Amino acid sequence: MYQDHVTGGVVGGHLASDDLITWRQLEPALWNDEWYDKGSVYTFSATLVDGVPTIVYPGIAWPNSTLGDCGQECFAHAVAVPANLSDPDLKDWVKPDYNPIVVNTQRDPSTAWQTSSGEWRYTYYDGDIFASDDFKVWKNVGKLFGKAECPDFFPLPSDCAGCAVDGETDRPTHVHATANYEIGTYDEGAPMTTGTWTPLKGAAGHLDGVDATFFYASKSFWDPVKSRRIMWGWVRAGLGKASGDVSNKDECTLANGNGRYNMNSLARETNYDPLLQQLTFFPIEEYDELRGDVLATAGETWLV
């Protein structure tokens, strides 16, 4: 799922795949058809809540008395759930009547996590933490991180193959990521608090190895079938027309004043190297199917 700027307004676009290689274009999953999302549907995340994929998304609201002084173009967080769990593509989504769950806020809610007491928490662009006992009524319990585009917060991935370190102590517990990431220890603390985040000194990097110029707004998800964390991001692949020139809008979208061609990155499996105290990224194994077979005959190698 992604920000769809083509269909009409900004809505929640939807693709589906059986193998992470070939993708089917579906109708948008989230339309901007309620007062709390009428302006746009921005970047969102999903969480499994009692086995049900549950989206928390930021909508740009139209003026409504519920928003008080916020007025037009205020962000509100809302929830969407599948209309039919037996549909493998989860094509249709519905918005519960207890929406919105948060008003007068900012964009980019993360995937939520659950504490040992069963409390749900998620963060968002401003770095605050929202907490809830039932995934319906939420409270802002304070700030844990700095401001960041599309924040991601997840348990430390498994070690990369052959990377285990004998006698390792003080192993970190979590990763806080945007286009950059830091590794550290998360103490969940008491209920209805932010918990405590302690970054590990020097345990940081960029999710594409360079910087956020061409790769950012990354998101990850846990694959329970193959027990792996998969990461991908938004790639700004190259400059289009000169800054301020919008005469060729059909060929590129505009970002930061420059025309850029935009796309999703390839999916990468994300692991942890305890010796380097950094994340590692490798193409998912499914991409092997795109390479063909290698034949060696008479000293020559052919890719077929």
C-alpha positions as CSV (number, residue, x, y, z in Angstrom):
1,M,0.0,0.0,0.0
2,Y,1.2,3.5,-0.8
3,Q,0.3,7.1,-1.3
4,D,-1.6,7.2,-4.6
5,H,-1.4,10.7,-6.2
6,V,-2.8,9.6,-9.6
7,T,-6.3,8.1,-9.0
8,G,-7.8,11.3,-7.6
9,G,-6.7,13.4,-4.7
10,V,-4.2,11.5,-2.4
11,V,-5.7,8.2,-1.5
12,G,-4.4,4.8,-0.2
13,G,-3.2,2.9,-3.3
14,H,-3.1,-0.9,-3.2
15,L,-1.0,-3.6,-4.9
16,A,-1.0,-7.4,-4.2
17,S,1.4,-10.2,-5.0
18,D,1.7,-13.9,-4.4
19,D,5.5,-14.0,-4.7
20,L,6.9,-10.5,-4.0
21,I,7.9,-10.4,-7.7
22,T,4.8,-10.0,-9.8
23,W,2.3,-7.4,-8.6
24,R,-1.4,-6.8,-9.4
25,Q,-2.8,-3.3,-9.4
26,L,-6.0,-3.1,-7.3
27,E,-8.5,-0.4,-6.6
28,P,-7.4,2.0,-3.8
29,A,-7.9,0.6,-0.3
30,L,-8.6,3.9,1.3
31,W,-10.6,6.7,-0.3
32,N,-10.7,10.2,1.1
33,D,-14.5,10.1,1.7
34,E,-14.9,11.1,5.4
35,W,-14.6,14.6,7.0
36,Y,-11.4,13.5,8.8
37,D,-9.6,12.5,5.6
38,K,-11.4,14.5,2.9
39,G,-8.3,16.6,2.1
40,S,-5.9,13.6,1.6
41,V,-4.9,10.1,2.9
42,Y,-1.2,10.3,3.8
43,T,1.4,7.7,4.7
44,F,0.0,4.9,6.9
45,S,1.0,1.7,8.6
46,A,-0.7,-1.6,9.5
47,T,-0.7,-3.6,12.7
48,L,-2.0,-7.1,13.4
49,V,-4.6,-6.6,16.2
50,D,-6.0,-10.0,17.4
51,G,-5.1,-11.4,14.0
52,V,-6.8,-8.6,12.1
53,P,-4.7,-6.3,9.9
54,T,-5.5,-2.8,11.2
55,I,-4.4,0.3,9.4
56,V,-3.8,3.6,11.3
57,Y,-3.6,6.4,8.8
58,P,-3.4,10.2,8.8
59,G,-6.1,12.1,7.0
60,I,-6.2,15.8,6.2
61,A,-9.5,16.9,7.6
62,W,-12.0,19.4,6.3
63,P,-13.3,22.0,8.9
64,N,-15.3,20.3,11.6
65,S,-16.4,21.3,15.1
66,T,-14.7,18.2,16.5
67,L,-11.3,19.8,15.6
68,G,-11.9,23.0,17.6
69,D,-9.2,25.5,16.7
70,C,-7.4,23.2,14.3
71,G,-9.6,24.2,11.4
72,Q,-8.9,23.2,7.8
73,E,-6.0,21.0,6.8
74,C,-5.5,19.5,10.2
75,F,-4.3,16.0,10.4
76,A,-6.4,13.3,12.1
77,H,-5.5,9.7,12.7
78,A,-8.1,7.1,11.8
79,V,-8.4,3.3,11.6
80,A,-9.4,1.0,8.8
81,V,-10.0,-2.8,8.8
82,P,-10.7,-5.4,6.1
83,A,-14.3,-5.8,5.1
84,N,-13.7,-9.5,4.3
85,L,-10.8,-11.4,6.0
86,S,-11.4,-14.4,3.6
87,D,-10.3,-12.3,0.6
88,P,-6.6,-13.1,0.2
89,D,-6.1,-9.6,-1.5
90,L,-8.0,-7.7,1.2
91,K,-9.4,-5.5,-1.5
92,D,-12.1,-3.8,0.6
93,W,-11.5,-1.8,3.7
94,V,-14.0,-0.2,6.1
95,K,-13.6,2.7,8.6
96,P,-15.1,2.0,12.1
97,D,-17.6,4.5,13.5
98,Y,-15.3,5.4,16.4
99,N,-13.0,7.2,14.0
100,P,-11.0,9.4,14.2
101,I,-8.9,8.1,17.0
102,V,-6.7,11.3,17.3
103,V,-7.3,14.8,16.1
104,N,-5.1,17.9,15.7
105,T,-2.0,15.9,15.2
106,Q,0.6,15.2,12.5
107,R,1.3,12.6,9.8
108,D,3.0,9.3,9.4
109,P,1.8,6.9,12.2
110,S,4.1,3.9,12.7
111,T,3.1,0.3,13.0
112,A,2.0,-0.2,16.6
113,W,3.7,-2.5,19.2
114,Q,2.3,-4.1,22.3
115,T,3.9,-4.0,25.7
116,S,4.1,-6.9,28.1
117,S,1.0,-5.6,29.8
118,G,-1.0,-5.7,26.6
119,E,-1.0,-2.0,26.0
120,W,-0.7,-0.8,22.4
121,R,1.7,2.1,21.4
122,Y,2.7,3.8,18.2
123,T,4.7,6.9,17.3
124,Y,4.5,9.3,14.4
125,Y,6.2,12.3,12.7
126,D,6.5,14.4,15.8
127,G,8.0,11.6,17.8
128,D,5.3,11.4,20.5
129,I,3.9,8.2,21.7
130,F,0.2,7.3,21.6
131,A,-1.0,4.5,24.0
132,S,-4.2,2.5,24.2
133,D,-5.6,-0.5,25.9
134,D,-8.1,-1.4,23.2
135,F,-6.8,0.1,20.0
136,K,-9.8,2.4,19.9
137,V,-9.3,5.1,22.6
138,W,-5.8,6.6,22.5
139,K,-3.9,9.0,24.7
140,N,-0.7,11.0,23.9
141,V,1.6,10.0,26.7
142,G,4.7,12.1,25.7
143,K,7.7,12.4,23.4
144,L,10.2,9.6,22.9
145,F,11.9,10.5,19.6
146,G,12.7,13.6,17.5
147,K,10.7,14.6,14.4
148,A,11.1,12.2,11.5
149,E,9.5,11.3,8.2
150,C,7.7,7.9,8.3
151,P,9.2,6.5,11.5
152,D,9.6,2.8,12.0
153,F,10.2,1.1,15.3
154,F,10.8,-2.6,15.5
155,P,12.6,-5.4,17.5
156,L,16.2,-5.9,16.7
157,P,16.4,-8.4,13.7
158,S,18.1,-11.7,13.9
159,D,21.9,-11.8,13.2
160,C,23.1,-12.0,9.7
161,A,24.4,-15.4,8.6
162,G,27.7,-16.2,10.2
163,C,27.7,-12.9,12.2
164,A,27.1,-14.2,15.7
165,V,29.6,-13.0,18.3
166,D,30.6,-15.3,21.2
167,G,30.1,-13.8,24.6
168,E,28.0,-10.9,23.4
169,T,26.6,-8.9,26.3
170,D,24.3,-5.9,26.6
171,R,22.6,-6.8,23.3
172,P,20.3,-4.0,22.1
173,T,16.6,-4.6,21.7
174,H,15.1,-2.3,19.0
175,V,15.7,-0.3,15.9
176,H,14.3,3.2,15.3
177,A,14.4,4.0,11.6
178,T,13.4,6.6,9.1
179,A,15.7,7.1,6.1
180,N,18.4,6.8,8.8
181,Y,18.4,4.4,11.7
182,E,19.7,4.0,15.2
183,I,20.0,0.8,17.3
184,G,19.4,0.9,21.0
185,T,17.5,-0.5,24.0
186,Y,13.9,0.1,24.7
187,D,12.5,-0.1,28.3
188,E,8.7,-0.1,28.0
189,G,8.2,1.4,31.5
190,A,4.9,1.7,33.3
191,P,1.5,1.7,31.5
192,M,0.5,4.9,29.8
193,T,4.1,6.2,29.5
194,T,6.4,6.5,26.6
195,G,9.0,4.1,28.0
196,T,12.7,4.9,27.7
197,W,14.8,4.7,24.5
198,T,18.6,4.5,24.9
199,P,20.5,4.6,21.6
200,L,23.7,2.5,21.4
201,K,26.6,4.9,20.8
202,G,27.9,4.5,17.2
203,A,25.2,2.0,16.3
204,A,23.6,4.0,13.5
205,G,23.5,4.3,9.7
206,H,21.4,4.9,6.6
207,L,19.0,2.4,5.3
208,D,20.5,2.6,1.8
209,G,24.1,3.0,2.8
210,V,24.5,6.6,1.6
211,D,22.0,9.3,2.5
212,A,18.4,10.4,2.1
213,T,18.8,12.1,-1.2
214,F,17.4,9.3,-3.3
215,F,16.0,6.8,-0.7
216,Y,13.8,7.7,2.2
217,A,10.4,7.2,3.8
218,S,11.3,3.6,4.3
219,K,8.9,1.1,5.9
220,S,9.5,-2.5,7.1
221,F,7.3,-5.5,7.9
222,W,7.7,-8.8,9.6
223,D,7.2,-11.9,7.5
224,P,6.1,-14.6,9.9
225,V,6.3,-17.4,7.2
226,K,10.0,-17.1,6.7
227,S,10.8,-15.3,10.0
228,R,12.4,-12.3,8.5
229,R,12.1,-8.5,8.5
230,I,11.7,-7.0,5.1
231,M,12.5,-3.3,4.3
232,W,11.8,-1.1,1.4
233,G,11.6,2.6,0.7
234,W,10.7,5.4,-1.6
235,V,13.3,6.0,-4.3
236,R,13.6,9.4,-6.0
237,A,15.4,8.0,-9.0
238,G,16.5,11.1,-10.8
239,L,15.9,14.7,-11.6
240,G,13.3,15.6,-14.2
241,K,12.8,19.1,-15.5
242,A,14.4,22.2,-13.9
243,S,13.1,23.5,-10.6
244,G,9.8,25.3,-10.9
245,D,9.0,23.9,-14.4
246,V,5.7,22.1,-14.1
247,S,5.1,21.8,-17.9
248,N,5.7,18.1,-17.9
249,K,3.7,17.0,-14.9
250,D,2.5,13.8,-16.6
251,E,6.0,12.5,-16.7
252,C,7.1,13.1,-13.2
253,T,5.9,14.1,-9.8
254,L,7.3,17.2,-8.0
255,A,9.3,16.9,-4.8
256,N,11.2,19.7,-3.0
257,G,10.7,21.9,-6.0
258,N,12.4,19.5,-8.5
259,G,10.7,17.1,-10.9
260,R,11.7,13.5,-9.9
261,Y,10.7,10.1,-11.1
262,N,9.5,8.2,-8.0
263,M,9.2,4.4,-7.4
264,N,9.4,1.8,-4.7
265,S,12.8,0.2,-4.0
266,L,13.4,-3.5,-4.2
267,A,12.6,-5.4,-1.0
268,R,15.5,-6.3,1.2
269,E,15.9,-8.7,4.1
270,T,17.2,-6.8,7.1
271,N,19.5,-8.4,9.7
272,Y,21.9,-7.3,12.4
273,D,25.7,-7.6,12.5
274,P,26.7,-7.6,16.2
275,L,30.4,-7.1,15.5
276,L,29.8,-3.9,13.4
277,Q,26.7,-3.0,15.4
278,Q,24.9,-2.1,12.2
279,L,22.0,-3.4,10.1
280,T,22.7,-5.4,6.9
281,F,20.5,-5.5,3.8
282,F,20.3,-8.2,1.1
283,P,17.8,-8.7,-1.7
284,I,15.1,-11.1,-0.6
285,E,15.6,-14.7,-1.8
286,E,12.6,-14.5,-4.1
287,Y,14.6,-12.3,-6.5
288,D,16.8,-15.3,-7.4
289,E,13.9,-16.3,-9.6
290,L,14.6,-13.3,-11.9
291,R,18.2,-14.3,-12.6
292,G,17.9,-17.4,-14.6
293,D,20.2,-20.4,-14.6
294,V,24.0,-20.3,-15.1
295,L,25.5,-22.9,-17.4
296,A,29.2,-23.4,-17.8
297,T,30.5,-25.2,-21.0
298,A,33.9,-25.4,-22.5
299,G,35.3,-22.6,-20.3
300,E,32.4,-20.2,-21.1
301,T,29.6,-19.1,-18.9
302,W,26.1,-18.4,-20.2
303,L,23.2,-16.8,-18.3
304,V,19.9,-18.3,-19.6
